[in-house]
Structures are given as structure tokens and as C-alpha cells.
């Protein structure tokens, strides 16, 4: 037990260190609450984002009904494992417009969770970095002179606590509450020139900061039952109602001097805007509802194939503090297909026969519309589940190739490769004593 807690502490510390870095460099994080970070656990993303499959050794953050489940056959049906999981990610992205291109890299903490069984009950808790803001953009005037520089950072995190109950051997229900917290900071720097088109000594800067908080809920249902002696049907349903985030806002204007070598900005005559008189010191962000439904079929301990559809009412999103004329939100959706294959889970002579081989793909309508162009995303993924450590602990790896956006209407196309590494650690904490 002490060794387990030492591992947990080390992983938490490592995750907090990685979290201090930017999670994204996408120009599309300029809009809304940023680019969505969390798209499932490593084992789910390796199957194209399919999360309908539920087992006794991996956490499923998408559906809180997964926090409980059948007892482990290996322990004479006496109990289930305590599950701990942590994920890290790394991305390589090529940004391409009709005129320019660039490359970015980012490393991020993906998620952290613990699932504890309690008979027919179960509960789980953890933290998920939900969205990230991290962009640097610039525009030029008609004379091809630098006119504006935009930058932003921050994001939204979710800390969750959920409970589940096993209604029968085949059916489980659950819910979780998520506390949302974080901040988003945006800066716009305007370059000014004299009559001879020479830059002035002082430039103009506007900075906005929004501190976000709020609570939302997620409800889930999971079914798992036999079709024949060798086949099982898997079904899942999850729904998160729409909600509001409270946003406490601040805005400053300043004249700045810019060091031409380091581009560091030195503010002069900084002024805090009285947002209270404008009714903008505290606003609310309308956040969408999310509904997902999945179906799959499996041969236990051998293979699985499934599909999942997610619908998001993104069109309800609004932000009173910042409105952007050339953008809007429409309802979004995502469809995922994927599965896994295990050559021989009980093989002890050939290690690679016990490895889980996963693959999948997805197509997503993100809900963001810029210059009347819908921003869509497509990806294909592969991954391995590698046995490690204890009886059921494993290391999960994922590589994902995808494309987001378009070069139409002066927009940016992103071609990315995402790498993800996660640990699923399992242990028995509660053992029924048989002898005194």
C-alpha cells in the first residue's frame, strides 16, 4: 500500500509540473473558451474516441455509471479493483494558411482519476483540463504594415466527484458533479504609425481577463449483457444538461513601449476600465448540453468493435464580454468507430500476445463557424495496452493523426500528430477476512 501511494504522489507532482506549460497553440483557441483538451482516456482515444466499452481495470470519464461494475472473476466474485489512472499528452502540429505555414509542439497533463468500489456502489473523482487557450496571431493593414498582434493563454479545468449503482448484473446508473474553474487572458496590441509610415514610440494595448467558475452535472447509463455464449452487447448513454459559467472580468488599456530585440512590452499610463458601470464586471457564459450514445459488440477477453455518436448544442454558447463579428457557433456533433483485439490474454510465454491492440477513427463537426466556414476535424488513431507492474495494471499508448480547419476564406488548416501515454494502476484495498 505504501508503494502505491508513493507512485500516486509522484505522478500527481509530475502532472502539476506539466500543467504549467501551454496545452495548445491552435489559432482556433482564440474563440469561445478555447480548444477542447479532453477527448477521452488514452484507451478510448486509441479507438477513435469510442468509450462505450467498460471493464474492471480502466476508468471511463465519459460515463459516471462506469464507477461500479461486476465483481472480478479472478477473486471468486468477492470484489473489484481500486482503479487509478493518469494521462500525459504531446502534440506536433503543422499550421498552414493560403500564404504562410509554421510548426508548433505542446506537452500537457491530460487527466487524473481514482475509482473506488463499495459493493454495488462505486465512486470516482479526479481532475480534467477541459479546454486551453494558447495563440499568437497578427494582421496587417493595406500597406502591409503590422497592424494588430493578438495573444491569449489560460483555460478551463474540471474537478469531478461521481457515484454509481449496479442495478443488476447487466445495468448500472451513475452521476457526477463537476466544478469548473480557470481563467482566460486575451491581449490585443495595436501598432500606430506617423505620416511617414514610421512606427510611433508608443503603441496601444488592450488586455482582458475572465476568471471562470461554475458547476455542471453528468448522468449516465451502461448496459452489458450476453447475446450468445461467446458474444456480449455493450450500450451506453450519457447526458450533461446545459449550464452557466460565472465570469468575473477585468479590462485594462495602456500605452506600451516595445523592445525591438526581445519584443517585451513595457506598459505606460495603464488604465483599469470600470466594467461595473458597463454591467460587464460579472457576466455569464452559456454552456451547451452534451448527449452521447454508444453501441458495441465483443467476444470477452478477445475483441471488441463499437460506435458512438455525440451531440452538443454549441449554438447556445454566448459571451457578453467579448463578441467577434466574423464568428458564430452552431450545434456540433461527433461520430466515432473503433475497437481492440487481444491475441491471447492468458499467454505467459509470449508477452506480445497479452498486449491489447486498438484502432479507430472519428469525424467531428466542432461547432465553430468563421467567415461562414464550418471548422471540422477528422482523425485516425492506433494504440497499445501493455501489461505492466501488478496483475491488472497496464501502460496505454496512443498515436493520433488528424486534420482540423481549412485554408478557405483566409483560415488556417492544422495537421496534427498527437501522442498520449497513460498508466492504469489497479490494486485491492478492501479484502474480506476469512480467518481470524
Secondary structure as UniProt FT lines:
FT   HELIX           2..19
FT   HELIX           27..30
FT   TURN            32..33
FT   STRAND          35..36
FT   HELIX           42..45
FT   TURN            46..49
FT   HELIX           64..67
FT   HELIX           73..75
FT   TURN            76..77
FT   STRAND          82..96
FT   STRAND          101..118
FT   TURN            119..120
FT   STRAND          121..140
FT   TURN            142..143
FT   STRAND          146..166
FT   STRAND          171..190
FT   TURN            195..196
FT   STRAND          203..226
FT   STRAND          232..240
FT   STRAND          243..258
FT   TURN            260..262
FT   STRAND          265..272
FT   TURN            275..279
FT   STRAND          282..287
FT   STRAND          290..299
FT   TURN            300..302
FT   STRAND          303..312
FT   HELIX           314..316
FT   TURN            325..326
FT   STRAND          327..329
FT   STRAND          332..342
FT   TURN            345..346
FT   HELIX           351..353
FT   STRAND          356..370
FT   TURN            371..372
FT   STRAND          373..387
FT   STRAND          394..405
FT   HELIX           408..410
FT   STRAND          413..427
//
